[in-house]
């Protein structure tokens, strides 16, 4: 039976950003093809009439819809789009009996289920649907765009390729058979420890307290997830993090295998000061290499912006919402 489960959803406004008086907000749920019920925030421009273009938003990886995906969604709703910011399976207010797990397949399906919901919404034009993925969900957005032909436009913001970073480490510094073997062996040992303990061990969220010698991008993460700027009690990154084995299957799953077959429009945007910028640059290069559909693909590099600046603007308006709006309006005509 494709019947959503009953979820307990927070009624009060508990976002990390102020509520806009230009949009109507409500909580909704929908179901994916694995029978997992997902929780989402629906944002509709006040006074909107007729069928609207729509955008599903998710990310960052380990965040919740009350953080930057909600900010993106509300801002785009202010600009005339019906938007949906959702929690992935096993996280936030969404369902899934085991918590703090991730899956390249199930998380891609989460995006497709959001497109299902929007396609059947009576306020949406089903031929004008786009998606926005932030951080690790930027890579998953590209993977979804390669699979879901209903999507007309995709924005990948400050993206991670979660399969690449899990298999090869940061900056590909662990790209060897031996390093991957050690990771796999550790995960397999942890599986048995978890079963004996009767619970999954958490890997820990953003490090706290912050070491003085922490890399600059870890300091950026701390400044967002562990302070009043972006902390949320349901965010994995703000608290205990993913399970140690939560991302195990990403090691063997190259999600961007068919990205150069994406026919719909794609905007990849990254800050040039972001440690993760190589993910965006390489994803774009691979997407257009040998592609018959390169004309509607674009790479936008934002001067001076760090990885987390594209979470909430970084106090300097770093998120190019005017560009996102223009891109979506062009391809969601």
C-alpha positions as CSV (number, residue, x, y, z in Angstrom):
1,X,0.0,0.0,0.0
2,X,1.4,3.4,-1.0
3,X,0.0,5.1,2.2
4,X,2.2,7.6,4.0
5,X,2.8,6.9,7.7
6,X,1.7,9.3,10.4
7,X,4.6,11.6,11.3
8,X,4.9,13.9,14.3
9,X,5.7,17.3,12.7
10,X,6.7,20.4,14.6
11,X,4.0,23.1,14.4
12,X,5.9,26.1,15.5
13,X,8.4,28.0,13.2
14,X,11.8,26.5,14.2
15,X,13.9,27.5,11.3
16,X,17.4,29.1,11.4
17,X,16.1,31.9,9.2
18,X,13.2,34.4,9.7
19,X,9.7,33.7,8.4
20,X,8.8,35.6,5.3
21,X,5.5,37.5,5.1
22,X,5.5,37.1,1.3
23,X,4.8,33.3,1.2
24,X,2.4,30.9,2.8
25,X,4.0,28.0,4.6
26,X,2.7,24.6,5.5
27,X,3.9,21.1,6.5
28,X,3.3,18.2,4.1
29,X,4.3,14.6,3.8
30,X,4.8,12.2,0.8
31,X,6.0,8.7,0.3
32,X,9.0,7.3,-1.8
33,X,9.0,4.0,-3.6
34,X,10.6,2.3,-0.6
35,X,7.6,3.1,1.5
36,X,9.4,5.7,3.5
37,X,7.3,8.8,4.4
38,X,9.2,12.1,4.0
39,X,8.4,15.3,5.8
40,X,8.6,18.7,4.0
41,X,7.9,22.4,4.2
42,X,5.8,23.7,1.3
43,X,6.2,27.4,0.4
44,X,3.7,29.1,-1.9
45,X,3.9,32.8,-3.0
46,X,1.0,34.7,-1.3
47,X,-1.8,35.4,-3.7
48,X,-0.5,33.2,-6.4
49,X,-3.0,32.1,-9.0
50,X,-3.0,29.4,-11.6
51,X,-0.4,26.6,-12.1
52,X,3.0,27.5,-10.8
53,X,6.5,26.4,-11.7
54,X,7.9,24.4,-8.8
55,X,11.3,23.5,-7.2
56,X,12.2,20.7,-4.8
57,X,15.2,21.6,-2.5
58,X,17.4,19.4,-0.3
59,X,20.7,19.6,1.4
60,X,23.3,20.0,2.7
61,X,24.4,16.4,3.5
62,X,23.6,15.9,7.2
63,X,21.4,19.1,7.5
64,X,17.6,19.4,7.8
65,X,15.0,21.4,6.0
66,X,15.0,24.0,8.8
67,X,18.4,25.1,7.8
68,X,19.6,26.2,4.3
69,X,17.4,24.1,2.1
70,X,14.4,25.9,3.7
71,X,16.2,29.3,3.2
72,X,16.6,28.5,-0.5
73,X,13.0,27.3,-0.8
74,X,11.5,30.3,1.0
75,X,13.6,32.7,-1.0
76,X,12.6,31.1,-4.3
77,X,9.0,31.2,-3.3
78,X,9.3,34.9,-2.7
79,X,10.3,35.1,-6.3
80,X,7.3,33.3,-7.7
81,X,8.0,29.6,-7.4
82,X,6.1,27.0,-5.4
83,X,8.9,25.2,-3.5
84,X,9.3,22.1,-1.4
85,X,12.2,21.7,1.1
86,X,12.3,18.1,2.5
87,X,14.2,16.0,5.0
88,X,15.8,12.9,3.4
89,X,14.9,9.4,4.5
90,X,16.2,8.4,8.0
91,X,16.8,12.1,9.0
92,X,15.0,15.1,10.5
93,X,11.3,14.7,10.7
94,X,11.2,12.1,7.9
95,X,10.5,8.4,8.4
96,X,12.7,5.4,8.2
97,X,13.0,3.2,11.3
98,X,16.8,3.2,11.4
99,X,18.1,6.8,11.9
100,X,21.1,8.6,10.5
101,X,21.6,6.4,7.5
102,X,22.4,7.4,3.9
103,X,22.1,5.7,0.6
104,X,23.0,6.8,-3.0
105,X,19.9,4.9,-4.3
106,X,17.4,5.8,-1.6
107,X,18.5,9.5,-1.4
108,X,18.2,9.8,-5.2
109,X,14.7,8.3,-4.9
110,X,13.9,10.9,-2.2
111,X,14.4,13.6,-4.8
112,X,12.3,11.7,-7.4
113,X,9.5,11.3,-4.8
114,X,9.6,15.0,-4.2
115,X,9.1,15.4,-8.0
116,X,6.2,12.9,-7.8
117,X,4.6,15.1,-5.1
118,X,5.0,18.3,-7.0
119,X,3.8,16.7,-10.3
120,X,0.5,15.7,-8.6
121,X,0.0,19.0,-6.7
122,X,-3.0,20.9,-8.0
123,X,-1.1,24.2,-7.7
124,X,1.8,23.1,-9.9
125,X,2.4,22.9,-13.6
126,X,3.9,19.4,-13.9
127,X,5.9,20.4,-17.0
128,X,7.7,23.2,-15.1
129,X,9.6,21.4,-12.3
130,X,13.2,21.9,-11.2
131,X,15.4,20.9,-8.3
132,X,18.1,22.5,-6.1
133,X,20.7,20.3,-4.3
134,X,23.1,21.8,-1.8
135,X,26.5,20.3,-0.8
136,X,26.2,16.5,-0.9
137,X,22.7,16.9,-2.3
138,X,24.2,18.8,-5.2
139,X,25.8,15.6,-6.4
140,X,22.6,13.7,-5.7
141,X,20.6,16.3,-7.6
142,X,22.8,15.7,-10.7
143,X,22.3,12.0,-10.3
144,X,18.6,12.5,-10.1
145,X,18.6,14.8,-13.2
146,X,20.3,12.0,-15.1
147,X,17.5,9.6,-14.1
148,X,14.3,11.7,-13.9
149,X,13.2,13.0,-17.3
150,X,10.5,15.1,-15.7
151,X,13.1,17.6,-14.3
152,X,13.6,20.6,-16.5
153,X,16.2,22.4,-14.6
154,X,18.8,21.6,-11.8
155,X,20.9,23.8,-9.6
156,X,23.8,22.1,-7.8
157,X,25.1,24.6,-5.2
158,X,28.5,24.2,-3.4
159,X,28.3,20.5,-4.3
160,X,30.0,17.4,-3.0
161,X,30.2,14.1,-4.9
162,X,29.6,11.9,-1.8
163,X,30.7,8.8,-3.6
164,X,34.0,10.3,-4.6
165,X,34.8,11.7,-1.2
166,X,33.9,8.4,0.5
167,X,35.9,6.3,-1.9
168,X,38.9,8.6,-2.4
169,X,39.0,10.9,0.6
170,X,39.2,14.7,0.6
171,X,41.2,16.0,-2.4
172,X,41.5,12.4,-3.6
173,X,44.2,11.9,-1.0
174,X,43.1,8.3,-0.2
175,X,42.7,7.2,-3.7
176,X,44.2,3.7,-3.5
177,X,43.1,0.1,-3.3
178,X,44.8,-0.2,0.1
179,X,43.0,2.8,1.6
180,X,39.6,1.7,0.4
181,X,40.3,-1.8,1.7
182,X,41.0,-0.4,5.1
183,X,37.8,1.6,5.1
184,X,35.8,-1.4,4.0
185,X,37.4,-3.6,6.7
186,X,36.7,-1.0,9.4
187,X,33.0,-0.7,8.3
188,X,32.5,-4.5,8.3
189,X,34.0,-4.7,11.8
190,X,31.7,-1.9,13.0
191,X,28.6,-3.7,11.6
192,X,29.3,-6.6,14.0
193,X,30.0,-4.3,16.9
194,X,26.7,-2.5,16.3
195,X,24.8,-5.7,16.2
196,X,26.3,-6.9,19.4
197,X,25.6,-3.6,21.1
198,X,22.0,-3.5,19.7
199,X,22.4,0.0,18.3
200,X,24.3,1.9,15.7
201,X,27.3,3.9,16.8
202,X,27.3,7.5,15.7
203,X,30.3,8.9,13.9
204,X,30.1,12.3,15.4
205,X,29.0,15.5,13.8
206,X,31.1,18.6,13.3
207,X,34.0,18.4,15.7
208,X,33.3,20.2,19.0
209,X,35.3,21.7,20.7
210,X,37.1,23.0,17.6
211,X,40.8,22.3,17.6
212,X,43.1,25.3,17.1
213,X,44.8,23.5,14.2
214,X,41.6,22.5,12.4
215,X,41.5,22.9,8.6
216,X,39.9,26.1,7.5
217,X,36.9,24.3,6.0
218,X,36.3,22.5,9.3
219,X,36.3,25.9,11.0
220,X,33.7,27.0,8.4
221,X,31.5,24.0,9.2
222,X,31.8,24.7,12.9
223,X,30.8,28.3,12.4
224,X,27.6,27.3,10.6
225,X,26.5,24.1,12.3
226,X,27.7,24.7,15.9
227,X,26.7,28.3,16.4
228,X,23.5,30.3,16.4
229,X,24.1,30.9,12.8
230,X,22.9,27.5,11.7
231,X,22.6,25.1,14.7
232,X,19.4,23.0,14.7
233,X,18.6,20.2,17.2
234,X,17.5,17.8,14.5
235,X,20.6,18.4,12.3
236,X,23.0,15.4,12.2
237,X,25.9,17.7,11.5
238,X,25.0,20.0,14.4
239,X,24.9,17.0,16.8
240,X,25.9,13.3,16.7
241,X,26.4,13.0,13.0
242,X,25.8,10.0,10.7
243,X,26.1,6.4,11.9
244,X,29.7,5.2,11.5
245,X,28.4,2.8,8.8
246,X,25.8,5.3,7.6
247,X,27.6,6.0,4.3
248,X,29.1,2.6,3.7
249,X,27.6,1.9,0.3
250,X,28.8,5.3,-1.2
251,X,32.3,3.8,-1.4
252,X,31.3,1.5,-4.3
253,X,28.7,3.8,-6.0
254,X,29.8,6.4,-8.6
255,X,26.6,8.5,-8.7
256,X,27.7,10.7,-11.6
257,X,28.2,7.8,-14.1
258,X,25.7,9.1,-16.6
259,X,25.8,12.9,-15.9
260,X,26.8,13.7,-19.5
261,X,23.5,12.2,-20.6
262,X,21.5,14.8,-18.8
263,X,19.4,16.6,-21.4
264,X,17.8,19.2,-19.2
265,X,19.4,22.4,-18.0
266,X,22.0,22.4,-15.2
267,X,23.7,25.2,-13.3
268,X,26.6,24.2,-11.1
269,X,27.7,27.0,-8.8
270,X,30.6,27.1,-6.4
271,X,32.7,29.6,-4.5
272,X,36.3,29.8,-5.6
273,X,37.4,29.9,-1.9
274,X,35.5,26.6,-1.2
275,X,37.6,23.6,-0.4
276,X,35.0,21.6,-2.3
277,X,35.3,23.7,-5.5
278,X,37.1,20.8,-7.3
279,X,33.9,18.7,-7.0
280,X,31.9,21.3,-8.9
281,X,34.5,22.0,-11.5
282,X,35.1,18.3,-12.2
283,X,31.4,17.5,-12.2
284,X,30.7,20.2,-14.8
285,X,33.6,19.1,-17.0
286,X,32.5,15.5,-16.9
287,X,28.9,16.5,-17.6
288,X,29.7,18.4,-20.8
289,X,32.5,16.2,-22.1
290,X,31.4,14.4,-25.2
291,X,27.8,15.5,-24.5
292,X,25.2,16.3,-27.2
293,X,23.4,18.4,-24.5
294,X,26.1,20.9,-23.3
295,X,24.4,24.1,-24.6
296,X,22.1,24.3,-21.5
297,X,24.9,23.6,-18.9
298,X,26.6,26.3,-17.0
299,X,29.4,26.6,-14.4
300,X,29.2,29.7,-12.1
301,X,32.3,30.4,-10.0
302,X,31.6,33.0,-7.2
303,X,34.7,35.0,-6.2
304,X,35.6,34.9,-2.6
305,X,32.8,32.6,-1.5
306,X,33.6,29.6,0.8
307,X,31.7,26.4,1.0
308,X,29.4,27.4,3.7
309,X,28.9,30.9,2.3
310,X,26.5,29.3,-0.1
311,X,24.6,27.8,2.8
312,X,23.2,31.1,4.1
313,X,25.1,33.8,2.3
314,X,27.8,34.0,4.9
315,X,26.7,37.4,6.0
316,X,27.8,38.8,2.6
317,X,24.9,37.8,0.3
318,X,27.1,35.2,-1.4
319,X,24.1,33.1,-2.7
320,X,23.3,34.4,-6.2
321,X,19.6,34.2,-5.9
322,X,19.1,36.6,-8.9
323,X,21.0,34.2,-11.1
324,X,19.1,31.1,-9.8
325,X,15.8,32.9,-10.4
326,X,16.8,33.9,-13.9
327,X,18.0,30.3,-14.7
328,X,14.9,28.7,-13.3
329,X,12.6,31.2,-15.1
330,X,14.4,30.5,-18.4
331,X,14.1,26.7,-18.2
332,X,10.8,26.4,-16.4
333,X,8.9,28.5,-18.9
